[in-house]
Amino acid sequence: MSALPIKEVLLSEEQIQARVRAIAEEVSRDYAGRDLLMVTVLKGGLYFLADLTRALDIPVAIDFMAISSYRGGKGPSGVVRLIKDLDEEITGRHVLLVEDIIDTGLTASYLVRALLARDPGDLAICTLLDKRVRRIVEGLPIRYRGFEVPDAFLVGYGLDYRQLYRNLPYIGVLHADLLHQPAAT
């Protein structure tokens, strides 16, 4: 770990996997006998979705969306653009939006509105990480929550910094000084 710019390990691989199994038990119980479709946003949610679905003991379909935030000259504008839409029809189905992290809630709110417009039977959110301290949008239908996390820049288990560190099996806090360095060319 010394070669990586990780200040500390916030959640170990063992902690994550134990919580994923516990969430999978809840989801399996709550959605038994229902037509469940789990949707995640690429790329970050892929790791959580894969482990979560493997821990389920009910049939489940999966699908993916990809989004991008428009960025002006000085950072994010808050405008979200859909890059990849669902392949599955969701009308009348039980949809569980699987998120790696929810912080401000702006992206999750956009996704909830977009999915509700397609008339699912019901829609809920399952997030591994909840960064409530940064929440701007309240009232999100979060049914399953893995961990509440502090306001720090996190990487690993799907979370990235400039497309790097997603592959770490744990969630770590990135050294703050790295955030102020220019991107490598």
Secondary structure, DSSP 8 states (H G I E B T S, - for coil): -TTS-EEEEEE-HHHHHHHHHHHHHHHHHHTTTS-EEEEEEETTHHHHHHHHHHH-SS--EEEEEEEEEEEETTEEEEEEEEEE--SS--TTSEEEEEEEEESSSHHHHHHHHHHHTT--SEEEEEEEEE-GGG--S----EEEEEEE--SS-EEBTTB-BTTBSTT-SSEEEE-GGGGGS----
